[in-house]
């Protein structure tokens, strides 16, 4: 739930130099996504650029997801102590690390599934394996999953810190519940990423490249959890409202 829609008292709505730095790094991440594609020199390259818009859009959605989680944290709690700043800078490090694996994976997946559903998988097999041999996909999923897990675990640590400082921040019962729900949500996201990494590592150890499919399917657990979490949160909020 957005910070401005849940009666959460905004303790960090004035903005700080750290907020400006993190926003700048997110802007840099988006710029990196753009400049990683060269300017088309002919019409064929222009078509390739246009075909890359969908994976680019998917990457932007992921970046927005991370940016929104941090922005809500900043607005709600306004924490600027040394430990919080170190966590934020660690998050920025992994965001920049995450950009290239994210774009590479999204681009490959869009090409793979478009070839699969159009019945052109065999004819485009060489194009797909030129990007990455199928035997190397588990390693790609380890790289991607490591970035994903680190990012959401750091976000979990930020919200957990706010929960631990609930007395100093003077969180009321509703704010405490929203903080707990955020901790729970981002911990589960990180756990799902870690599960994917574990499956990918097992696939590498067993020399079973198809295990990468299962590691990718793991991320669908996020949507299942989100559906359940919304119902769980609604029950908790209703119970809290009834007790007021």
N, C-alpha and C positions, 0 to 999 in steps of 0.2 A: 504494500500500500504506500503511495507517495507520501513524503513527509508533510506536505502541505494539505493533505486530505484526511488525516486521521487525528486531528486535534493534538498533535505532538508539538510541544513548545520548542521552537527553533532556537537553539543556543549558539549556532554558528552561521547565522544568516548575513553577517556583515562581510564575510569573505576575508581571507588572509593571503599573505604572499605564498604560503604553501599551497593554498587552493589554486592560485594562479599558476603555480609551477605544474601541479598535477594536470590542470586543464590544458596547459601547453604541451605536456607530454602526450596526452590523449590526442591532441590535434596533430602532433608529430607522427603518432601512430597511423592516423588516417592518411597523412601526407605520404608516409612510407608505402602504404598500400597503393597509392596513386602512382608515385614515381618509380615503383618497382616494375611498372609496365612502360616500355619504351614508346616514343611517339611513332605512330604508324608511318611507314615509308611508302606503302603502296596499298591498294584496295584490299588485297588479301589480308594484310596485317590489320587493316581497319576492321574487317569482319571479325578477326580474332579478338580485337580489342572489345568490340560490341558483345561478342560471346562471353567475354570475361566480366560483363556487368553483373550477372547474377551471382557468381561467387564473390565479387566485390561487395555486393549488397549484403550477402550473408556475413561477411567479415565485419561490415559496419554494424550490423545488428549485434554481433558478439561484443564489439568494442563498446557500443552503447549500453549493453547489459552490465558490463563491468563499470563503466563510468557512472551509470545511474546508482549502482550499489554504493560506490564511494561518495557520490554527491549527497545522497540521502543521509549517509553516516555523518558527513561534515555538517550538514544543515541541522541535524537533530542534536548532535552532541558538542560540536565545536571544540573537540579535544586537540590540543597542540603541544602536549608534553613530549619529552624526548623519545619515549618508547613508541608513542603513536606516530611520530614523524619517521622513525626508523621503519615501522611497518608500512607506512605509506610509500617510502622510497623503495622498499623491497617490492611492493606491489608494482610500482612504476617500472622497475627493472624487469620483472616477469612479463608485464604487458608488452614491453618492447621486444623481449625474447620471443613472445608468443605470436607476434605478427606474421613472421615468415612461415612457420609451420602451419598457422591457421590458413593463410592464403593458399599455400601449396596444397593442403589437404582439401580445402573447399573447391579449388580449381580442378583437382584430380577427380573428386567425387562427382562434380557436375558433368565432367567429360565422360566418366565411367557410366553413370546412370543414364545419361542421354544416349550413349551408344547402346546400353543394355535394352532400354525401352524402345529404341528405334530399330532394333534388330541388327545394328551395325557393329556389334561387339567384336566379331571375328575380323571384320575389315579394318577396324580401328585398333586392333590389339597392339600393333607395332607402335602406334602413337602413344598409347597408354603406358606401355612398358618402357618407352623412351623417357617418359617422365620419371617413372619408378618401377623397377621390376617387382612383380607380385610377391616375390620372396622377401622383399625389403619392407613391405607394408607394415608388418608388426613393429619394426624399428621406428617407422614414421609415427605409428600410434603411441609408442613410448615417448617420443619427443613431444608430440602434441599433448598427450595426457599429462606429462610432467608439468608443462606450462599451465594447463587447465587446473590441475590439482593445486599447484602452488598459489595461483591467483585466488581461488575461492577459499583456500585455507587461510590465507592472509586476511581476506575480507571477514571470515569467521572470527579470526583473532581480534580484529578491530572491534567488531560488535560485542565479542565476549568481554573485551576490556571495558567497554561502556557499561555492560551489565555488572561487572565487578565494581565499577565506580558509581553504582546507582545511588548510593547515599550522598556522595559528593555532588553528583549531577542533579540530585533532588527529583529523581524520576517518580512520577505518580504511578498508580496501579496500571493504568492503561498504557503508559509509556514503557513500563517495565515489561508488560506482556508483549508489546510490539518488538522490544529489544530481544526478548527471549525467542520470539518467532523468527526474527532475522538470524540469530545465532544458529538456531536449529536448521533453518533453510540452507544457509551457506555451508554448514558442516556436512549436510547430506550431499550437496553438489560436489564438494571436495572428495567425499568418500566414494562417490560414483566415478569420478575421474581416477582415483587411486585403484578402484576395482578394474577399470579398463587397462591401466598400466600393468597391473598384476597379470591379467589375462594375456596381454601382449608379451610380457616377459616369459610367461609359461609357453607361449607359442614359439618364441625364439629358442627356448631351451629344448623343446620337443621337436624343433625343426618342422613346425606345422603352421605354414603361412596362412591357411584359411582361418586360423584362430583369430586373425585380425578382424574378421567379419564380426565375431562375437564381441570383441573389444569395442568395436564401433557401435554395435547394437546396444551396448551398456548405456550409452548416453541417452537412449530413449527412456531409460528409467527416470530421467529428470522430469519428463512430461507427466509420467504416471505419478511421481511424487508431488508435482505442482498441483495436480487435480486434487489429490488427497489433502495436501497442505492447505489449500484454500478452504476446504470443508472443515478441516480441523481448526483453522484460525477463526472461521466464522462461529463455530461452536464456542470457542474460548472467549471471543469478544461478546457473544450473546450472554454467556454465563456471567461475565464480568459486569455487563450492563444491568443484568437482573439483580446483581448483588449491591448495586449503587443505591 
